[in-house]
């Protein structure tokens, strides 16, 4: 299926790739995406168009590679990036600054729209520069939450100069990523294998719940919440394992799945098709986890391990009630795992999925677009 993937070589290591969100009623696939770079003399935020939509070739394949629409210099490595709305992108920098860039579609330019300098910083004397990397941002317009190396959590509001709320010593270790659970609650992951829930309605600067990987304090690098079932959360970390959590019960993961051979950098549930999940890693792989296995379509499942058909049909009935992600061992019951990049060697740092489209970026100074994910 590699023919469906379009590669674009750029002279930059790509740290983040994000689809521009589609308008609520849109039926067409996404057309624009943004990238951010790292570890280059001159890092950039760039906006790309997926290429020539008009000309499908003989076999309906798309012509043309992604086209650069505009770009702008970014101070520091791009650590994270999220669209706030159709026009604005929030960017986390290794310098500790959080910047909102605006994409002007009339003349295809980017400009810095708003900036929170040193939203993250170290206070000890040794660090003369003072900034601490902002490692993660998440948006729920107009709200923006940032987390950082300094263990600090900031709640900003677009177009407001000062932080709405700051939790200074939220964590004594590095916070690596953050996601919204609901409008007033966020979930963070840190460098000692903990998930913490924070409720902004509470005045006290303590997490309302703490979960952790048992035993080894494996740093967690990424987190995503199931789009429809807010109690289901996926995380990935230093050891490449995929962990699925049910935050309603217990304080340890529901399942641990062997995934990558090195750090997992991002995990994403498909936003409209959450039986599909995607992970990417330092080991150069990008995995598609599919728990949507349908008995009628995949009869081979019925013969595996001598399981009875009744077992599977019972599961199928419950599928709508119990998410496939929470079965005791999802891999045994119904999961197909595909590495979408068979021979890549350098790190796949970022991925994003929207509709039938996947975009990912690598240390091989390339961005890749697959517009027929479910073909």
N, C-alpha and C positions, 0 to 999 in steps of 0.2 A: 504493500500500500504506500510505498515511499513516493510514488509518482505524484501523489496528491500534495506533497509538501513542497513549498516554494522557499528557497533559501535566498537570503540577501546578505552579502558580506559587507560589513561596515568596519571601519578601522578602529573599532572600540570594543572593549569587553563590555558585554551587556549584563547589567545586574537586575533590571526589572523590565517586565513587559506587561502592558495592561490594555485591554480593549476599552475603547470609549463606550460608555453605556448607551443603549438604544433608548429612544423615546418610548414611553410606556406602551403605546399602541403599535409600535413598529413590528412589521412582519418580516422585513428583509434581514439578511444576516449582517453582522457588524462590518463596517467598512474602514474605520479608523482605529489605529492603536498608537499607544505612546511607549517609548522606551527610555530608560535611564541607564547611564554607564558608570563604570567604576574603574579604579586602578589605571586611569589614563592621565596623560599630562593635562588634558583639557576635557573634563567630563561634560556630557551634554544631555539635555532632555530633548527628545525628538518626537515629532508626530508623523505618522506614516499612513498612507492609504494602501489598502491591500493589493492594489494593482488594477489591471484593466478588467472591470466587471463586464463590460459590454461584449467582449469577444470570447465566447466559449469556443474551444477548438473542436476538432472532429469528434472526440469522445467526451465532449462536455467538460474537458479540463480547462482550467483558467489559464489565460495567457499573461505573461508579464510578472515581474517580481514586485515586491512592495516599493512604493515610490515615496521618497522623502518630501513631505509638504513644508516643514519648517523645523528649525531647532534653535536652541538657546544654550548658552554656557551655564553650567551649574557648578557652584563652589563646593568642592568636596565630592566624595563618592556618593552616588545615589543609593541609599540603604533601603528605601521603600518608596512606594508611589501608589496613590489611589486617586481615581477621578472623584471629584466632589459633585460635579454635575456634567452636563454636556460640554461645558467650556473650560472648567477649571480643574486643575490637577494639583494635588497636595503632594509635596516631595519631602522626604526625610533625608537629612544630610549627615555624613560622618563628622561634620563640624559642630553638630548639635542644633543647627538651624532648621526650622520648618518653613517651607516656602510654598505659597500658592501661585501657580503660573496660570495665566489665561491664554487660551488658544483663540485667536481672532480669526474667524473663518472667512470673513469678507476679504482679507488680504493675506491670509496664511502667514501670520506671524505669531510668535509667543512672546509674552512679557511677564515679568514678575509683578504679581497683582498685590501681594501681601506677604509679609515676612515676620516670623517670630525669631529674632536672633537668639542664639544660645538658649533655646528652649530647654536644652539639656547641657549640663556643665558639671565639672568636678570642682569641689571646693578646696581640695588639699593643695598645699603650697607647691608640691613637686611639678604639677602640670601647669607650666607657664602659659600654655595656650588657653587652658580653661575649659574649652568645649569638650563635651562627651558626646559620642555618636548618638544620634537619634536613630534607633534601630527599626521602629515600626510606627506606621500611622494607619488609622482606620477612619472612615468618614460616614456620617449619616447626616447629610446636609440639613442645617448649617453647622452641625457639630463635627469637630475633628478631635480625635484623641491621639496623643503621641506617647511613646514609651522609649526608654533609652538605657544606655550602658550605665547611667548613673542611678538606675533603680527608681527614676522619677516618672510619674504619670501626669500629663497635662490634658486638660479639657479646654479646647479653644472653640470659639464660634467665628465662622467666616465673617469678615467685615468688622470684627471687634479687635481692638488693639491689644488688650490684656487678656491673659488666660482667665477663663471663667472659674477654673478650679485647678489647683496643683496639689498633688500628694507627693511631698518631697522625699520621704524615705519609704516609699511604697515597698521597696524590695532592697534587701542588702546585697543581692546579686544582680547581674545584668538582666533586664527585661528584653526578650528578643522579638516578641510579636504580640499583637493585640487584636481582638475582634469584638464586635458588639454582640451581646446575647439578646438584649432587647434595648429599647431606647435609653433606659436609665442604667443599664448594667453592661459592664465589659468583662472580658476574660483575658488575662495575660499569661504568657508562658515565660519561664526564666531559665537561667543557666544551671540550676540544680534540679531540673526535672519536675518543677511544680507548676500546676495551673492554679490561678487564683481568680476568684470572682470579686468584682468591686461594684458596689451599688452607689451611684452618685447621689441618691436621695439621702444617704446616710452622711452625717457630718463627720463622723469619726474616720480617721485615715487608716482603717484596718480592712483587710479583705473580709467579705461576708462568708466565704468558703475557701478552703485550700484542698487541693487534690495533689497526689504525687505518685510518680512512678515508684514502685517498690524497689528496695535495695539500692542499686547503683544510682547515683544522682546524675543521670545522663542529661546534658543540656538539651533543652527543647528549642528548636529554631523556628517552628511555624505552627500555625493553628488555623482551623477554619470550622465554622459552625454550619450544620446541616440547614439548608435554606427553609425547610418546612417544619422540621422537628427540632426546636431550639435547644432541646436537652442533649442532642447528639453532637459531639465535638470530635474532630480528628486532629491529631498532632503528629509532628515528626521531629526527629532530633539528630544528635551527633552520631548515633549508632545506626542510622538509616531505617530504624523500625517505624512502622505506622501504628499509632495507638488510637483506638476508638474508645471514647468515654461517654458514659451516660451520667450527666451531672445530677440527675435526680437520685441516684443511688450509689452508695459506697464512695470511697475516695481514691480508688485505683481504676485503671482502665478496664473496660469490659473485654476488649480483646487487643492482643499485641500481634501484629502481623509482620513476618520477616519481609522486609522490602529491599532497601538498597544496601550497597556494600560500603557506603560512606555517608557523610552528612546528607540529610534530607533538607533541602532549602525551602521548598514550598509544598503545600497541600491544598487542593481546592476541590470542593464538591461542585459538580456541575450545577449552575444556579437554577436551571429549570428542569433538570433531569438528574436528581441527586442520588440515584442508584449508581451513578457513574462518578468516580473520584479520580483525581490525577495528582501524581507526586513527581518531583524531579530532584536530582541529586548531584552532588560533587562527583559521583562515580560516572557521570556522563549518560545516565539513563533517565527516561521519562516514562512512567508507568501509568497505564489506564486500568483502573480497577472497576470491574463491571459486576454488580450484584443483581442485575436485572434479569438474570437467567430465567427464561420462561420455558416451562416443561414442554409445551407443545412444539416450541421451536428447537429445543435442544434435547432430543431423546437420549443422547449419549449419557446424559446425567443419570438416567434411570438405572443404568447398568453399573455405575461406579460402585465398587466396594460392596456389591450385593445388597444395596439398600432397596427396600420395597417401594413400589410406586405410591402406596398410600402415604408413606412418610412425606414424599414430595408434594403430593396434592394437598395434604394438610397444611404444609408450609405455604403453598401458593395461596390458600384461602386466607391465611393469617398475614400474608405479605403486606397488605394495606394497613394492618393494625400494628404489626411489629416490624420495625425497619429491618431490612436485611443486615444492616450494619450492627444490629444488637444481638444477632443470633450467637450462640456460645462460641462457635468457631465458623465464622462466615466462609472461610476458604473451603471447608469440607462440604458445606451445603450447596452453595451456588455462588461461585465467583470465578470470573475469568480475568486473568491478569496478562496484559500485553505490554511489552516494552516497545514504545513507539519510535525509539531511536536505536536500532540494533548496534551500530558500530561507532558511536560517538565516544571520544576519549576524554575530552575536557568537560569541566563542570557545566551542567545545565542549571543556571542560577534562578530562573524564573519562568513561570508559565501562567497563562490565563485562558479560560474557556468561556465562550458565550455562544449560544445557539449551536450551529454545526462547526464552529470555528475554534481552533487552538492556535495560540501564538506562544513561542518560547524563545529565550535568549541564552547565549552561552559565552564562556570564556574563549571560545574559538572565534570571537569577533564576528558572530553571525546571528541573525534573527531568522526564525523559521515560522511559516504560516501553513497550517493545514485547514482547508475549508470544507473538508468532507469527513469530519470526525466519525460520523456514524454510518459512513457509506458501506 
